[in-house]
Amino acid sequence: MRTIAVSILIAVMLSILIAPLTEVFNISREQIVLSTALNNALRSAKDRSLVYEKLRGLDAEVDEERFAEYFAEAFGAAMKAGLTSNDGGQLTFAGEQQAIQVTLEFRHEPEAWNGRETTEVHVLAEVPYVFKTRYLRLARKAGQDVDFVMTGERMTVLSVKN
């Protein structure tokens, strides 16, 4: 009888310890998916949105609307989300369970040593995380402040070299 009680206690303790670890692994996996989606979308938009007339003068000028369109297409496909609004540099996606907010910020600056224009693009993505384990879902329903927002931030510099 004592061994049965000990085995039940061990099973309960292991479930209490394993559930948060499972949630940590899920968060890590989703953070990797977000980072990969940002990298691939930036790379896709960067290659396709340069203004070709400015390339002759070796200036890297970006058409911001085309960049946002190409970024939204690639990011939405990677995250399995659809674009719901595009307000300048503010993109909103409707994902499977959550809304994804992406902010695009462009800075056009000439290089000091040769005067050629470069463009910096800063991207910030915020995704509210939906918990997968029962314990944290119960804590959220109970009114506890356990909300978690995953963020991904990237910066890319667009320049043209001869």
C-alpha positions in Angstrom: 0.0 0.0 0.0 2.8 2.3 0.8 4.5 1.8 -2.6 1.3 2.6 -4.4 1.0 5.9 -2.4 4.7 6.7 -3.2 4.2 5.9 -6.9 1.1 8.1 -7.1 3.0 10.9 -5.4 5.8 10.6 -7.8 3.5 10.6 -10.8 1.8 13.8 -9.5 5.1 15.5 -8.8 6.5 14.6 -12.2 3.4 16.0 -13.9 3.7 19.2 -12.0 7.4 19.5 -13.0 7.0 18.4 -16.7 4.1 20.7 -17.6 6.1 24.0 -17.3 9.0 22.4 -19.1 6.7 21.5 -21.9 5.4 25.1 -22.1 9.0 26.4 -22.2 9.8 24.1 -25.1 6.6 25.2 -27.0 7.5 28.9 -26.4 11.1 28.2 -27.7 9.8 26.5 -30.8 7.3 29.3 -31.6 10.1 31.9 -31.0 12.2 30.0 -33.5 9.3 30.0 -36.0 8.8 33.7 -35.6 12.6 34.5 -36.0 12.8 32.4 -39.1 9.7 34.0 -40.6 11.1 37.5 -40.0 14.5 36.6 -41.5 12.9 35.0 -44.6 10.4 37.8 -45.1 13.1 40.5 -44.8 15.3 38.7 -47.3 12.4 38.3 -49.8 11.3 41.9 -49.5 14.8 43.3 -49.6 15.6 41.6 -52.9 12.4 42.6 -54.6 11.6 46.1 -53.5 14.6 48.2 -54.6 13.9 51.1 -57.0 15.7 50.0 -60.2 16.2 53.5 -61.5 18.3 54.4 -58.5 20.5 51.3 -58.8 22.4 52.9 -61.7 23.7 55.5 -59.3 24.4 52.7 -56.7 21.8 54.1 -54.4 19.7 51.6 -52.4 16.3 53.3 -52.3 13.4 51.2 -51.3 9.8 51.5 -52.4 8.3 51.3 -48.9 4.8 50.2 -50.1 6.2 47.4 -52.2 8.5 46.3 -49.4 5.6 46.1 -47.1 3.6 44.1 -49.6 6.4 41.6 -50.3 7.2 41.3 -46.6 3.5 40.7 -45.7 3.2 38.0 -48.4 6.3 36.1 -47.2 5.7 36.6 -43.5 2.0 35.6 -43.8 2.9 32.4 -45.6 5.5 31.5 -43.1 3.3 32.2 -40.1 0.1 30.8 -41.7 -1.6 34.1 -41.2 -3.5 36.5 -43.4 -2.9 40.2 -43.7 -5.8 42.1 -42.3 -4.5 45.7 -42.4 -1.6 47.6 -43.8 -1.5 51.1 -42.4 1.8 52.6 -43.5 4.4 50.7 -41.5 1.9 49.0 -39.3 0.9 45.5 -40.5 -1.7 43.4 -38.7 -2.1 39.6 -39.4 -4.8 37.3 -38.3 -3.2 34.0 -37.3 -4.6 30.7 -36.3 -5.3 31.7 -32.7 -3.9 35.2 -32.3 -3.3 38.5 -34.0 0.2 39.4 -35.0 1.4 43.1 -35.0 4.4 44.0 -37.2 6.0 47.5 -37.3 8.2 48.5 -40.2 10.5 51.5 -39.8 12.6 52.9 -42.7 15.6 55.2 -42.4 17.1 56.6 -45.6 20.7 57.9 -45.0 23.6 58.7 -47.3 26.9 57.1 -46.5 29.4 59.6 -45.1 32.4 58.5 -47.2 30.8 58.2 -50.7 27.4 59.9 -50.5 25.5 56.8 -51.7 22.1 56.3 -50.2 21.5 53.3 -47.9 18.3 52.2 -46.3 17.9 50.7 -42.8 14.8 48.7 -42.2 13.8 48.0 -38.6 11.2 45.3 -38.0 9.4 44.6 -34.7 6.9 41.7 -34.5 4.7 41.1 -31.5 2.7 37.9 -31.1 0.6 37.1 -28.0 1.3 33.6 -27.0 -1.5 31.2 -26.4 -0.7 28.6 -23.7 -0.8 25.0 -24.5 -0.7 23.3 -21.1 -3.8 22.9 -18.9 -2.3 24.5 -15.8 -1.5 27.8 -17.5 -4.8 27.9 -19.3 -6.5 27.4 -16.0 -4.5 30.2 -14.4 -5.4 32.5 -17.3 -9.1 31.7 -16.9 -8.8 32.4 -13.2 -7.8 36.0 -13.9 -4.1 35.7 -13.2 -1.8 37.9 -15.2 0.1 35.2 -17.1 -0.1 36.7 -20.6 3.1 36.4 -22.6 3.9 38.4 -25.7 6.6 37.0 -28.0 8.7 39.6 -29.8 11.0 39.4 -32.7 13.2 42.3 -33.7 15.4 42.5 -36.8 17.3 45.2 -38.6 18.7 45.1 -42.2 20.8 47.5 -44.1 20.2 47.8 -47.8 23.1 49.1 -49.9 24.4 48.6 -53.4 28.1 47.8 -54.0 29.8 48.1 -57.4 
